[in-house]
């Protein structure tokens, strides 16, 4: 393939764009940091923790003080007991909390330090969102708009004040997306190893993506994608051939090796301490069972005492309820496990009541992202195979989550995919407007 020569005016625009783009990204990062700083100041004196946040907090102290890794539900007689090893939750976030506690040495300073770290990581997530979207699709505007939405979306901003996995989960997911895209673009074997490790880091925080490890390799096999230079610079002149099936296999095993390196300590710990190989975690039974009551009818009223707090027994009871429900009331159960749970998950933004004075803004922005995102995802999937495969991650995550109890909290990761779709739709609208008005990308008449 011959070298592609860009028009002189286009190259000039690109040179001018780099400093402007850097300035925009710095502004987005600072905006994200200021907003999260304001959230931190709002709650800096609030040290009361409840639910999962309190459980994680207590668990980290137990791990630091006694070396026992075990999650229990504080105040719940069926939620287990402190001092007992288990694998109810993935170790990524508890280890993060434990490390902070070890460094600061005080349980209250630990909360403050974690909030500050999460505020910084949340701001970096905006830049990672830009880097990942630009690397995957090679367009600046959708990447910038996605970064801006990540920076200002109130749920993402306020979540830095909570001791929950969502913020760290989003950060590690975006890190993986960028690392994987960079690795596939360059073909560098060390980057593929790092991409696998980044995937493992995310799984240690939130295991939902694990079944999707193979998705980019399926994309390569189907698309026959060319190896090229960095997509962000759109330099097709550097294309050097196609990935063969053998090469794809090698890349798969490189990333798999990176994943295994990160996950192996968790698997070994489970074998040694618990006597069984637990790939992710064993705390799914209660959430699965809770999701089997359509629209909360007769919620948990048929549960025998003998299975309360017993994960495997609750999972078996849940499966039995689903099978029986599909036999006796198929339409009710099908509707609940599809539209019903989806509506409940996305209908109200997570943390919408945390700061009442911004509730209306929070709801408005959430709804705009939702509707623009759905339209953009559909359009992008039709126009570009690469877009379809990115949104496939979100679709499969949603499908897995629909098995369990629905909650607006579980839309946290999924909102990123909707943000990408919304950004793409805005970009397409602007491109159409430019074409209709006869303008080039710099805004001058052709």
C-alpha positions as CSV (number, residue, x, y, z in Angstrom):
1,X,0.0,0.0,0.0
2,X,1.4,3.4,-1.0
3,X,1.9,6.1,1.5
4,X,-1.2,8.3,2.1
5,X,-0.5,12.0,1.6
6,X,-2.9,14.3,3.5
7,X,-3.8,17.6,1.9
8,X,-1.6,20.4,3.2
9,X,-4.5,22.3,4.7
10,X,-5.6,19.2,6.6
11,X,-2.1,18.7,8.0
12,X,-2.0,22.3,9.1
13,X,-5.4,21.9,10.9
14,X,-4.0,18.8,12.6
15,X,-0.9,20.7,13.9
16,X,-3.1,23.5,15.2
17,X,-5.5,21.0,16.8
18,X,-3.0,19.3,19.1
19,X,-2.3,22.3,21.5
20,X,-6.0,23.1,21.5
21,X,-6.9,19.5,22.2
22,X,-4.5,19.3,25.1
23,X,-5.9,22.5,26.5
24,X,-9.5,21.1,26.3
25,X,-8.4,17.8,28.0
26,X,-6.7,19.7,30.8
27,X,-9.8,21.8,31.3
28,X,-12.0,18.6,31.4
29,X,-9.7,17.0,34.0
30,X,-9.7,20.2,36.1
31,X,-13.5,20.4,35.9
32,X,-13.8,16.8,36.9
33,X,-11.4,17.4,39.8
34,X,-13.2,20.6,41.0
35,X,-16.6,18.9,40.9
36,X,-15.4,15.9,42.9
37,X,-13.6,18.2,45.3
38,X,-16.9,20.0,45.9
39,X,-18.5,16.6,46.6
40,X,-15.7,15.7,49.0
41,X,-16.1,18.9,50.9
42,X,-19.9,18.4,51.1
43,X,-19.4,15.0,52.8
44,X,-16.0,15.3,54.4
45,X,-17.4,15.3,58.0
46,X,-19.9,12.6,57.3
47,X,-18.3,9.4,58.6
48,X,-21.5,7.3,58.9
49,X,-21.4,4.2,56.7
50,X,-24.1,1.7,56.0
51,X,-24.8,-1.3,53.9
52,X,-22.1,-2.6,51.6
53,X,-19.8,0.4,52.3
54,X,-19.8,-0.3,56.1
55,X,-19.2,-4.0,55.4
56,X,-16.2,-3.3,53.1
57,X,-14.8,-0.8,55.8
58,X,-15.0,-3.4,58.6
59,X,-13.6,-6.1,56.4
60,X,-10.6,-4.0,55.5
61,X,-9.9,-3.5,59.2
62,X,-10.2,-7.2,59.9
63,X,-7.8,-8.0,57.0
64,X,-5.3,-5.4,58.2
65,X,-5.4,-6.4,61.9
66,X,-5.8,-10.1,61.8
67,X,-5.0,-11.2,58.2
68,X,-8.4,-12.8,57.8
69,X,-10.1,-12.2,54.5
70,X,-13.9,-12.5,55.0
71,X,-16.9,-10.4,54.1
72,X,-19.9,-10.3,56.4
73,X,-23.1,-8.3,56.6
74,X,-22.9,-6.2,59.7
75,X,-26.1,-6.4,61.7
76,X,-27.6,-9.1,59.6
77,X,-28.0,-12.4,61.6
78,X,-27.9,-14.4,58.3
79,X,-24.9,-12.4,56.9
80,X,-22.1,-14.4,58.4
81,X,-19.7,-13.6,61.2
82,X,-16.5,-11.7,61.6
83,X,-13.3,-13.7,61.8
84,X,-14.4,-16.3,59.2
85,X,-12.6,-16.6,55.9
86,X,-14.7,-16.6,52.8
87,X,-14.8,-15.6,49.1
88,X,-18.1,-13.6,49.1
89,X,-16.6,-10.6,47.3
90,X,-13.7,-10.0,44.9
91,X,-10.5,-8.9,46.6
92,X,-9.6,-5.8,44.5
93,X,-11.6,-3.1,46.5
94,X,-11.0,-4.7,50.0
95,X,-7.3,-4.8,49.3
96,X,-7.3,-1.1,48.2
97,X,-9.1,-0.1,51.5
98,X,-6.8,-2.3,53.5
99,X,-3.7,-0.7,51.9
100,X,-5.0,2.8,52.7
101,X,-5.8,1.8,56.3
102,X,-2.3,0.4,56.7
103,X,-0.8,3.6,55.5
104,X,-2.9,6.1,57.4
105,X,-3.4,4.0,60.5
106,X,-6.7,5.5,61.6
107,X,-10.2,4.3,60.5
108,X,-11.6,7.8,60.1
109,X,-8.6,9.2,58.2
110,X,-8.9,6.0,56.1
111,X,-12.4,7.2,54.9
112,X,-11.1,10.7,54.1
113,X,-8.1,9.3,52.2
114,X,-10.1,6.9,50.2
115,X,-12.5,9.6,49.2
116,X,-9.7,11.8,48.0
117,X,-8.0,9.0,46.1
118,X,-11.3,8.1,44.4
119,X,-11.9,11.8,43.5
120,X,-8.5,11.8,41.7
121,X,-9.1,8.4,40.0
122,X,-12.6,9.6,38.9
123,X,-11.0,12.6,37.3
124,X,-8.4,10.4,35.6
125,X,-11.3,8.3,34.3
126,X,-12.4,11.2,32.2
127,X,-9.0,11.2,30.5
128,X,-9.0,7.4,30.1
129,X,-12.5,7.7,28.5
130,X,-11.1,10.1,26.0
131,X,-8.0,8.0,25.3
132,X,-10.0,4.7,24.9
133,X,-12.7,6.2,22.6
134,X,-10.1,8.0,20.5
135,X,-7.9,5.0,20.2
136,X,-10.8,2.7,19.2
137,X,-12.6,5.0,16.8
138,X,-10.0,7.5,15.8
139,X,-12.2,10.6,16.2
140,X,-11.5,13.5,18.5
141,X,-15.0,15.0,19.0
142,X,-16.8,11.8,20.3
143,X,-13.8,11.2,22.5
144,X,-13.9,14.7,24.0
145,X,-17.6,14.6,24.5
146,X,-17.4,11.2,26.2
147,X,-14.7,12.6,28.5
148,X,-16.8,15.6,29.3
149,X,-19.8,13.5,30.2
150,X,-17.7,11.2,32.5
151,X,-16.3,14.4,34.1
152,X,-19.7,16.0,34.9
153,X,-22.2,13.2,35.2
154,X,-23.5,13.7,38.8
155,X,-23.5,10.0,39.7
156,X,-19.9,9.6,38.8
157,X,-19.0,12.8,40.7
158,X,-20.8,11.9,43.9
159,X,-19.7,8.3,43.9
160,X,-16.2,9.3,45.0
161,X,-17.6,9.9,48.5
162,X,-18.8,6.3,48.9
163,X,-16.7,3.3,49.9
164,X,-18.0,1.1,47.1
165,X,-16.5,-0.6,44.1
166,X,-18.1,1.5,41.4
167,X,-15.5,4.2,40.9
168,X,-12.5,1.9,40.9
169,X,-14.4,-0.5,38.7
170,X,-15.0,2.2,36.1
171,X,-11.4,3.3,36.2
172,X,-10.0,-0.2,35.7
173,X,-12.5,-1.0,32.9
174,X,-11.4,2.1,31.0
175,X,-7.8,1.3,31.6
176,X,-8.4,-2.2,30.1
177,X,-10.2,-0.7,27.1
178,X,-7.4,1.7,26.3
179,X,-4.6,-0.9,27.0
180,X,-6.3,-3.5,24.8
181,X,-7.0,-1.0,21.9
182,X,-3.4,0.2,22.0
183,X,-2.1,-3.4,22.1
184,X,-4.2,-4.5,19.0
185,X,-3.2,-1.3,17.1
186,X,0.5,-1.8,17.6
187,X,0.7,-5.6,17.8
188,X,3.3,-5.2,20.6
189,X,3.4,-8.5,22.6
190,X,4.3,-6.7,25.9
191,X,1.3,-4.4,25.5
192,X,-0.9,-7.5,25.0
193,X,0.5,-8.9,28.2
194,X,-0.2,-5.6,30.0
195,X,-3.7,-5.6,28.5
196,X,-4.4,-9.0,30.0
197,X,-3.1,-7.8,33.3
198,X,-5.4,-4.7,33.1
199,X,-8.3,-7.0,32.4
200,X,-7.4,-9.0,35.5
201,X,-7.2,-5.9,37.7
202,X,-10.7,-5.0,36.6
203,X,-12.0,-8.5,37.3
204,X,-10.5,-8.4,40.8
205,X,-12.8,-5.3,41.4
206,X,-15.9,-6.3,39.4
207,X,-16.1,-9.8,37.8
208,X,-18.9,-9.1,35.3
209,X,-16.6,-8.6,32.3
210,X,-14.9,-12.0,32.7
211,X,-17.1,-13.8,30.0
212,X,-16.2,-11.0,27.6
213,X,-12.4,-11.6,27.5
214,X,-12.8,-13.3,24.2
215,X,-14.8,-10.6,22.5
216,X,-11.9,-8.6,20.8
217,X,-10.5,-11.8,19.4
218,X,-13.8,-12.7,17.8
219,X,-13.9,-9.2,16.3
220,X,-10.5,-9.8,14.8
221,X,-11.5,-13.1,13.3
222,X,-14.7,-11.7,11.8
223,X,-13.3,-8.4,10.6
224,X,-9.9,-9.5,9.4
225,X,-8.7,-6.2,10.9
226,X,-5.4,-4.7,9.6
227,X,-2.6,-4.0,11.9
228,X,-1.9,-0.3,11.8
229,X,-0.4,2.6,13.6
230,X,-2.2,4.5,16.3
231,X,-5.9,4.9,15.3
232,X,-6.0,8.3,17.0
233,X,-3.7,9.7,14.2
234,X,-5.6,7.9,11.4
235,X,-2.4,7.0,9.5
236,X,-3.5,4.2,7.1
237,X,-0.2,4.5,5.3
238,X,1.3,2.4,8.1
239,X,-0.9,-0.6,7.4
240,X,1.4,-3.7,7.2
241,X,-0.9,-6.6,6.6
242,X,-3.6,-8.7,8.2
243,X,-3.7,-10.6,11.5
244,X,-3.6,-14.3,10.6
245,X,-5.4,-16.9,12.7
246,X,-2.1,-18.0,14.2
247,X,-1.2,-14.4,15.2
248,X,-4.6,-13.9,16.8
249,X,-4.1,-17.1,18.8
250,X,-0.7,-15.9,20.0
251,X,-2.2,-12.6,21.1
252,X,-5.0,-14.4,22.9
253,X,-2.6,-16.5,24.9
254,X,-0.5,-13.4,25.7
255,X,-3.5,-11.6,27.2
256,X,-4.6,-14.8,28.9
257,X,-1.1,-15.1,30.5
258,X,-1.5,-11.5,31.8
259,X,-4.9,-12.3,33.2
260,X,-3.7,-15.5,34.9
261,X,-0.7,-13.7,36.5
262,X,-3.0,-11.2,38.2
263,X,-5.8,-13.7,39.1
264,X,-3.5,-16.5,40.3
265,X,-3.0,-15.3,43.8
266,X,-6.7,-15.1,44.4
267,X,-7.2,-18.6,43.0
268,X,-4.4,-20.0,45.1
269,X,-5.7,-18.4,48.2
270,X,-9.1,-19.9,47.7
271,X,-7.6,-23.4,47.2
272,X,-5.4,-23.1,50.2
273,X,-7.8,-21.4,52.6
274,X,-11.2,-22.6,51.5
275,X,-10.2,-25.9,49.9
276,X,-11.9,-25.2,46.5
277,X,-11.1,-23.3,43.3
278,X,-13.3,-20.2,43.2
279,X,-12.8,-18.3,40.0
280,X,-14.5,-15.1,41.0
281,X,-16.7,-14.9,44.2
282,X,-19.5,-16.8,45.9
283,X,-21.9,-14.1,47.0
284,X,-24.4,-14.3,44.1
285,X,-27.1,-16.4,45.7
286,X,-29.0,-13.8,47.6
287,X,-28.9,-11.2,44.7
288,X,-30.1,-13.9,42.3
289,X,-32.9,-14.9,44.6
290,X,-34.0,-11.3,45.3
291,X,-34.3,-10.8,41.5
292,X,-36.9,-13.6,41.1
293,X,-39.8,-11.6,42.6
294,X,-41.5,-9.8,39.7
295,X,-42.1,-6.2,40.7
296,X,-41.4,-7.2,44.3
297,X,-44.6,-9.3,44.7
298,X,-44.5,-11.4,47.9
299,X,-40.9,-10.4,48.3
300,X,-39.0,-13.2,50.2
301,X,-42.2,-14.4,51.8
302,X,-41.7,-18.0,50.7
303,X,-38.1,-18.4,51.9
304,X,-37.5,-21.1,54.5
305,X,-35.2,-20.2,57.5
306,X,-32.9,-23.1,56.5
307,X,-31.6,-21.3,53.4
308,X,-31.2,-17.8,54.8
309,X,-27.5,-16.9,54.6
310,X,-26.6,-20.1,52.7
311,X,-25.4,-18.9,49.2
312,X,-25.6,-22.2,47.3
313,X,-29.1,-23.0,48.8
314,X,-30.3,-19.6,47.8
315,X,-29.0,-20.0,44.3
316,X,-30.8,-23.3,44.0
317,X,-34.0,-21.8,45.3
318,X,-33.8,-18.9,42.9
319,X,-33.3,-21.3,39.9
320,X,-36.3,-23.3,41.0
321,X,-38.4,-20.1,41.3
322,X,-37.4,-18.9,37.8
323,X,-38.3,-22.3,36.2
324,X,-41.6,-22.5,38.0
325,X,-42.4,-18.9,37.2
326,X,-41.7,-19.4,33.5
327,X,-44.1,-22.4,33.6
328,X,-47.0,-20.8,35.5
329,X,-46.7,-17.1,34.6
330,X,-44.4,-16.9,31.5
331,X,-45.4,-13.4,30.3
332,X,-44.9,-11.9,33.8
333,X,-41.5,-13.4,34.2
334,X,-40.3,-12.7,30.7
335,X,-41.4,-9.1,31.0
336,X,-39.8,-8.7,34.5
337,X,-36.4,-10.2,33.4
338,X,-36.2,-8.0,30.3
339,X,-38.1,-4.6,30.2
340,X,-39.1,-4.6,33.9
341,X,-35.6,-4.9,35.4
342,X,-34.1,-2.6,32.7
343,X,-36.6,0.1,33.4
344,X,-35.9,-0.2,37.2
345,X,-32.2,-0.1,36.6
346,X,-32.1,3.0,34.3
347,X,-35.3,4.8,35.3
348,X,-33.8,6.7,38.1
349,X,-30.1,7.8,38.3
350,X,-28.0,6.3,41.0
351,X,-27.4,8.7,44.0
352,X,-30.1,11.1,42.6
353,X,-31.2,12.0,46.2
354,X,-27.7,12.4,47.7
355,X,-27.6,16.1,47.0
356,X,-31.3,17.3,46.7
357,X,-30.5,20.7,45.3
358,X,-29.1,19.2,42.0
359,X,-31.7,16.5,41.7
360,X,-33.4,18.0,38.7
361,X,-30.2,18.6,36.9
362,X,-29.1,15.1,37.7
363,X,-32.3,13.6,36.3
364,X,-32.2,15.8,33.2
365,X,-28.6,14.9,32.3
366,X,-29.2,11.2,33.0
367,X,-32.2,11.2,30.7
368,X,-30.4,13.0,27.9
369,X,-27.5,10.5,28.0
370,X,-30.0,7.7,28.1
371,X,-32.0,8.7,25.0
372,X,-29.2,10.1,23.0
373,X,-27.1,7.1,24.0
374,X,-29.6,4.6,22.8
375,X,-30.0,6.3,19.4
376,X,-26.3,6.7,19.0
377,X,-25.5,3.1,19.9
378,X,-28.0,1.8,17.4
379,X,-26.7,4.2,14.6
380,X,-23.1,3.5,15.4
381,X,-23.6,-0.3,15.5
382,X,-25.2,-0.2,12.1
383,X,-22.5,2.0,10.6
384,X,-19.4,0.4,12.1
385,X,-18.6,-3.1,13.2
386,X,-16.2,-1.8,15.8
387,X,-18.9,0.3,17.4
388,X,-21.2,-2.8,17.6
389,X,-18.5,-4.8,19.4
390,X,-17.9,-2.0,22.0
391,X,-21.6,-1.8,22.8
392,X,-21.7,-5.6,22.9
393,X,-19.8,-5.3,26.2
394,X,-22.5,-3.1,27.6
395,X,-25.3,-5.3,26.3
396,X,-23.8,-8.5,27.7
397,X,-23.1,-6.8,31.1
398,X,-26.8,-5.7,31.1
399,X,-27.9,-9.2,30.2
400,X,-26.0,-10.7,33.1
401,X,-27.2,-8.1,35.5
402,X,-30.8,-8.7,34.5
403,X,-30.5,-12.1,36.2
404,X,-30.1,-10.5,39.6
405,X,-31.9,-7.9,41.6
406,X,-32.3,-4.7,39.7
407,X,-30.9,-1.5,41.2
408,X,-29.9,1.9,39.7
409,X,-26.4,1.3,41.2
410,X,-25.9,-1.5,38.5
411,X,-26.3,1.1,35.7
412,X,-23.0,2.7,36.8
413,X,-20.7,1.0,34.3
414,X,-23.3,0.8,31.6
415,X,-23.7,4.5,31.5
416,X,-20.3,4.8,30.0
417,X,-21.4,2.9,26.9
418,X,-24.5,5.2,26.6
419,X,-22.2,8.2,26.9
420,X,-20.1,6.9,24.0
421,X,-23.3,6.4,22.0
422,X,-24.6,9.9,22.8
423,X,-21.2,11.4,21.8
424,X,-21.2,9.6,18.5
425,X,-24.8,10.7,17.8
426,X,-23.9,14.4,18.4
427,X,-20.8,14.0,16.2
428,X,-22.9,12.5,13.4
429,X,-25.5,15.4,13.7
430,X,-22.7,17.9,13.4
431,X,-21.2,16.2,10.4
432,X,-24.5,16.2,8.7
433,X,-24.9,19.9,9.5
434,X,-21.5,20.6,8.1
435,X,-22.3,18.7,4.9
436,X,-25.6,20.5,4.5
437,X,-24.0,23.9,5.0
438,X,-21.0,23.1,2.8
439,X,-18.4,23.5,5.6
440,X,-15.2,21.6,6.2
441,X,-14.1,20.4,9.6
442,X,-12.4,23.7,10.5
443,X,-15.7,25.6,9.8
444,X,-14.7,27.3,6.5
445,X,-16.8,27.1,3.4
446,X,-15.4,24.6,0.9
